Amino acid sequence: MSFGSIPLALAFLLSVALVATLRRIAPRIGLIDIPTVRKAHEGTVPVCGGIAMFVALLATMVLRDGLWPRDIETWATAAPEPNSWTLLLALGALVAVGIADDRWEIRAGTKLVLQGLIAFGLLGLGDGGHLGAGIVPIPASLPASGWISALVTIVFVVGLINAFNMIDGLDGLAGGIAGVALICLALASMLTGQARLVDDSLLLVAVVLGFLVFNLRRPGLPRAIAFMGDAGSMMLGCAIGSIIVELSSRSLAGEGGPEIFPALLWIVAIPVIDTISLMIRRPLAGRSPMAADRAHLHHLLLDSGMSPMLATATLIGVSGLLGAVAIAGIALQAPPSLMLMGLVIPAMAHCAFVWAGPHRRKAVAQAPAVSPEPAE
């Protein structure tokens, strides 16, 4: 790691200060979340977490790298890590799209196209020697192998952007899972000798923790008082996807040991498996794959009788366990095929839980009501 705790503390404090400030401004510009049948929170909640996290990250990275250039020559010599700034550019574009969606609601198809263009720009502007390698090995003898690799990578990044967007359904859930994923990515980067990715991952952890001060239910905070919105969930999905892509690309390019993409998938297994499951179940039920509903994993946990706080804690805890499997696989240099096949276990567990959902709801509905005990 190339820096100490001061930038991390600064990122955290900036995130806290910005969320606290923007909470007062957001309602004036229409950035609020109003309860609906699908959004069962209490009262209107400011949607400002995504903006706050991005601005805190940007400010900290500027200060960290000493980028207050007085001229072009200073800029050229002061920016040693172009990929970090390429990522910031992409995140800024996604935050802008997310703000527009939070305020005016962009059509799903339009949003998907914009996400694809941003992911393409992220891939094209990065360090081509590494990001261009993609995330899975494509035989060079295959026609248009470079384009196939780029397409697979873009689909993965866009998929992860939407996976984190879709799992943002309970207080603290998306931020908590993102925080766990980023800590695991920092460890994976450390194990593979990628110091800059360690730094970037930990800075992202710090800004997420600053947001969770206002979003994660706990004693003293019975409900979230700020949401991250699409701006935040898409930003985190893109950041996590980008770090996974670069780690995988560097391993394919011969840096950091064997191919590690299958191991890194364990880190994001919960949002990825839940999204793929929904993309299959919705068409089978005669609905659009992008249609909103209450069939997410966190909704099923609520239907099983869990409180929102317990459901969030459960999914964050399971995410941590799956991340630990990823880190163990990387540290032990487990065969990629073994790590990939192992993902069948959490996928089957998810399928079993989804399949049992109607039976649980039926049992709850048929359970006799408990009469209150008579007063003494």
C-alpha positions in Angstrom: 0.0 0.0 0.0 1.4 3.4 -1.0 -0.2 5.6 1.5 -1.2 5.6 5.2 -4.3 6.2 7.2 -4.6 9.9 6.6 -6.2 9.8 3.1 -8.6 7.1 4.3 -9.7 9.2 7.3 -10.1 12.2 5.1 -12.2 10.2 2.6 -14.4 9.0 5.4 -14.9 12.4 7.0 -15.5 14.1 3.7 -18.2 11.5 2.8 -19.9 12.0 6.2 -19.8 15.8 5.9 -21.1 15.8 2.3 -24.0 13.4 3.1 -24.9 15.6 6.1 -24.8 18.7 3.9 -26.6 17.3 0.9 -29.4 15.8 3.0 -30.6 19.4 3.5 -30.2 20.4 -0.2 -31.5 17.3 -1.9 -35.2 17.9 -1.2 -35.0 21.4 -2.7 -33.9 20.0 -6.0 -36.2 17.0 -6.1 -33.7 14.3 -5.1 -36.0 12.4 -2.7 -37.3 8.9 -2.5 -41.1 8.7 -1.9 -42.6 5.5 -0.5 -44.6 3.3 -2.9 -46.0 -0.2 -2.8 -42.5 -1.6 -3.8 -40.6 0.9 -1.6 -41.9 0.5 1.8 -39.7 2.9 3.7 -41.1 5.6 6.1 -41.4 9.1 4.8 -39.5 10.9 2.1 -35.7 10.2 2.2 -33.0 12.4 0.6 -31.2 10.7 -2.3 -27.7 12.1 -2.0 -25.3 9.3 -1.1 -24.0 8.7 -4.6 -23.1 12.3 -5.1 -21.5 12.6 -1.7 -19.4 9.4 -2.2 -18.2 10.4 -5.6 -17.2 14.0 -4.6 -15.4 12.6 -1.5 -13.5 10.1 -3.6 -12.6 12.7 -6.2 -11.4 15.2 -3.6 -9.3 12.6 -1.7 -7.7 11.3 -4.8 -6.8 14.8 -6.0 -5.2 15.5 -2.6 -3.6 12.1 -2.4 -1.8 12.4 -5.7 -1.0 16.1 -5.2 -2.8 17.1 -8.3 -3.3 20.8 -8.0 -1.3 21.5 -11.2 -0.4 25.1 -12.1 0.5 24.2 -15.6 0.3 21.4 -18.2 3.8 20.3 -17.4 3.0 19.9 -13.7 -0.1 17.9 -14.6 1.9 15.6 -16.9 4.5 14.8 -14.2 2.1 14.6 -11.2 -0.3 12.0 -12.5 1.5 8.6 -12.3 -1.7 6.5 -12.2 -3.8 7.1 -15.3 -6.1 4.2 -14.7 -7.4 5.7 -11.4 -8.4 8.8 -13.2 -9.9 6.9 -16.1 -12.1 5.1 -13.5 -13.0 8.5 -11.9 -14.1 9.8 -15.3 -16.3 6.8 -15.9 -17.7 7.0 -12.3 -18.5 10.7 -12.8 -20.4 9.9 -16.0 -22.4 7.2 -14.2 -23.2 9.5 -11.3 -24.5 12.1 -13.8 -26.7 9.4 -15.4 -27.8 8.2 -11.9 -28.7 11.7 -10.8 -30.9 12.2 -13.9 -32.5 8.9 -13.3 -33.1 9.6 -9.6 -34.6 13.0 -10.5 -36.6 12.3 -13.7 -36.5 8.5 -14.2 -34.7 7.5 -17.4 -36.1 4.6 -19.5 -34.4 1.3 -18.7 -33.2 0.8 -22.4 -31.7 4.3 -22.5 -29.9 3.8 -19.2 -28.6 0.4 -20.4 -27.2 2.0 -23.6 -25.5 4.8 -21.6 -24.0 2.3 -19.2 -22.6 0.3 -22.2 -21.0 3.4 -23.7 -19.4 4.4 -20.4 -18.1 0.8 -19.9 -16.7 0.9 -23.5 -15.0 4.2 -22.7 -13.6 2.8 -19.5 -12.1 -0.1 -21.4 -10.8 2.0 -24.2 -9.2 4.7 -22.1 -7.5 2.4 -19.7 -4.1 0.8 -19.9 -4.6 -1.2 -23.0 -1.9 -3.6 -22.1 -3.9 -4.8 -19.2 -7.5 -3.8 -19.5 -7.4 -4.9 -23.1 -6.6 -8.4 -22.1 -10.2 -8.8 -20.8 -11.3 -11.0 -18.0 -11.3 -14.5 -19.6 -8.7 -16.1 -21.9 -9.8 -15.8 -25.6 -7.6 -17.8 -28.0 -5.7 -15.4 -30.2 -6.3 -17.7 -33.2 -10.0 -17.0 -33.0 -11.2 -14.4 -35.5 -11.8 -11.0 -33.8 -10.6 -12.4 -30.5 -9.9 -8.8 -29.3 -13.4 -7.7 -29.9 -14.9 -10.8 -28.3 -12.7 -10.2 -25.2 -13.8 -6.5 -25.1 -17.5 -7.4 -25.5 -17.4 -10.0 -22.7 -15.7 -7.5 -20.5 -18.2 -4.7 -21.2 -21.1 -7.1 -20.6 -19.6 -8.0 -17.3 -19.1 -4.4 -16.2 -22.6 -3.4 -17.3 -24.0 -6.5 -15.6 -22.3 -5.6 -12.3 -23.5 -2.0 -12.5 -27.1 -3.3 -12.7 -26.6 -6.0 -10.2 -25.7 -3.5 -7.5 -28.4 -1.2 -8.7 -31.0 -4.0 -8.3 -29.8 -5.2 -4.9 -30.2 -1.7 -3.4 -33.5 -2.5 -1.7 -32.9 -2.5 2.0 -31.2 0.1 4.3 -27.5 -0.5 4.3 -27.6 -3.5 1.9 -26.0 -2.3 -1.3 -23.4 -0.2 0.7 -22.7 -3.1 3.1 -22.1 -5.7 0.3 -20.1 -3.1 -1.7 -17.9 -2.4 1.4 -17.3 -6.1 1.9 -16.5 -6.6 -1.8 -14.0 -3.7 -1.8 -12.3 -5.0 1.3 -11.9 -8.4 -0.4 -10.6 -6.7 -3.5 -8.1 -4.8 -1.5 -6.8 -8.1 -0.1 -6.8 -9.7 -3.5 -4.9 -6.8 -4.9 -2.4 -7.1 -2.0 -1.9 -10.8 -2.7 -1.3 -10.1 -6.4 1.1 -7.2 -5.8 -1.2 -4.4 -7.2 -0.5 -1.5 -4.8 -2.5 1.1 -6.7 -5.6 -1.2 -6.7 -5.2 -1.7 -2.9 -5.2 2.1 -2.5 -8.2 2.7 -4.8 -10.2 -0.1 -3.1 -9.6 1.2 0.4 -10.5 4.7 -0.6 -13.8 3.4 -1.9 -14.3 1.5 1.3 -13.8 4.7 3.3 -16.3 6.7 1.3 -18.9 3.9 1.5 -18.4 3.7 5.3 -19.0 7.5 5.5 -22.3 7.0 3.7 -23.3 4.0 5.8 -23.3 6.2 8.9 -26.6 7.6 7.5 -27.9 4.5 5.8 -27.2 1.4 7.9 -29.8 0.6 10.5 -28.4 0.2 14.0 -29.2 1.1 17.6 -29.8 4.8 17.5 -30.7 4.8 13.8 -34.0 2.9 13.4 -34.1 3.7 9.6 -32.0 5.2 6.9 -31.9 8.9 6.7 -30.2 9.1 3.3 -30.2 6.8 0.2 -27.4 6.4 -2.3 -29.9 6.3 -5.3 -29.0 5.0 -8.7 -26.1 7.4 -8.8 -24.5 5.6 -5.9 -25.4 2.0 -6.7 -24.2 2.3 -10.3 -21.0 4.0 -9.3 -20.2 1.2 -6.8 -21.0 -1.5 -9.3 -18.8 0.1 -11.9 -15.9 0.7 -9.5 -16.0 -2.9 -8.3 -16.4 -4.3 -11.8 -13.4 -2.1 -13.0 -11.2 -3.4 -10.2 -12.1 -7.0 -11.0 -11.5 -6.4 -14.7 -8.0 -5.0 -14.1 -7.0 -7.7 -11.6 -8.2 -10.3 -14.0 -6.5 -8.7 -17.0 -3.2 -8.4 -15.2 -3.3 -12.0 -14.2 -4.0 -13.0 -17.8 -1.1 -10.8 -18.8 1.2 -12.7 -16.6 1.2 -10.5 -13.5 0.0 -11.7 -10.1 -0.1 -15.4 -10.6 -2.7 -17.5 -12.5 -6.0 -16.5 -13.9 -8.1 -15.2 -10.9 -11.4 -14.1 -12.5 -13.3 -17.2 -11.3 -12.1 -16.6 -7.7 -13.1 -12.9 -7.9 -16.6 -13.8 -8.9 -17.1 -15.2 -5.4 -16.7 -11.7 -4.1 -19.8 -10.5 -6.0 -21.7 -13.8 -6.0 -24.7 -12.5 -4.2 -25.7 -9.6 -6.4 -24.7 -11.5 -9.6 -26.6 -14.7 -8.8 -29.6 -12.8 -7.6 -29.7 -10.7 -10.8 -29.2 -13.7 -13.1 -32.0 -15.5 -11.2 -34.4 -12.6 -11.7 -33.5 -12.3 -15.4 -34.6 -15.9 -15.8 -37.6 -15.9 -13.5 -39.2 -12.7 -14.8 -39.6 -13.8 -18.5 -40.8 -17.2 -17.3 -43.5 -15.4 -15.4 -44.4 -13.4 -18.5 -42.8 -10.1 -17.3 -40.0 -8.0 -18.7 -36.5 -8.9 -17.4 -36.2 -5.2 -16.4 -39.6 -5.0 -14.6 -39.5 -4.0 -11.0 -40.9 -6.4 -8.5 -40.5 -7.8 -5.0 -38.8 -11.1 -6.0 -35.2 -10.1 -5.0 -33.4 -12.2 -2.4 -33.7 -9.5 0.2 -37.5 -9.4 -0.4 -37.7 -13.2 0.0 -35.8 -12.9 3.3 -38.3 -10.3 4.5 -41.2 -12.6 3.5 -39.7 -15.4 5.5 -40.1 -13.3 8.6 -36.8 -11.6 9.0 -36.6 -8.0 10.0 -34.9 -5.5 7.5 -32.0 -5.2 9.9 -31.5 -9.0 10.2 -32.0 -9.5 6.4 -29.3 -6.9 5.7 -26.9 -8.4 8.3 -27.5 -11.9 6.9 -26.7 -11.0 3.3 -23.6 -8.9 4.3 -22.4 -11.8 6.4 -22.9 -14.3 3.6 -21.1 -12.0 1.2 -18.2 -11.8 3.6 -18.0 -15.7 3.8 -18.1 -15.9 0.0 -15.4 -13.2 -0.2 -13.3 -15.3 2.2 -13.5 -18.2 -0.1 -12.3 -16.0 -3.0 -9.3 -14.8 -0.9 -8.4 -18.3 0.1 -8.6 -19.4 -3.5 -6.3 -16.7 -4.6 -3.8 -17.2 -1.8 -3.7 -21.0 -2.4 -3.7 -20.5 -6.2 -6.6 -22.8 -6.6 -7.3 -23.9 -10.1 -9.6 -21.5 -12.0 -11.9 -24.4 -13.0 -12.3 -25.5 -9.4 -13.3 -21.9 -8.3 -15.7 -21.6 -11.2 -17.4 -25.0 -10.5 -17.6 -24.2 -6.8 -19.9 -21.3 -7.6 -22.6 -23.9 -8.3 -22.9 -24.3 -4.5 -24.1 -20.7 -3.7 -26.2 -20.7 -7.0 -28.0 -23.9 -6.0 -28.5 -22.6 -2.5 -30.1 -19.5 -3.9 -32.3 -21.6 -6.2 -33.5 -23.7 -3.3 -34.3 -20.7 -1.2 -36.3 -19.1 -4.1 -38.1 -22.4 -4.8 -39.1 -22.7 -1.1 -40.4 -19.2 -1.0 -44.1 -19.9 -1.9 -44.2 -22.8 0.6 -42.8 -20.5 3.4 -45.4 -17.8 2.6 -48.2 -20.4 2.6 -47.1 -21.7 5.9 -46.9 -18.2 7.4 -50.4 -17.4 6.0 -51.9 -20.6 7.5 -50.2 -20.2 10.9 -52.7 -19.5 13.7 -52.6 -16.0 15.1 -51.1 -15.8 18.6 -53.5 -14.4 21.1 -52.1 -11.8 23.5 -51.6 -12.9 27.0 -54.2 -11.6 29.5 -53.2 -8.7 31.6 -52.1 -9.6 35.2 
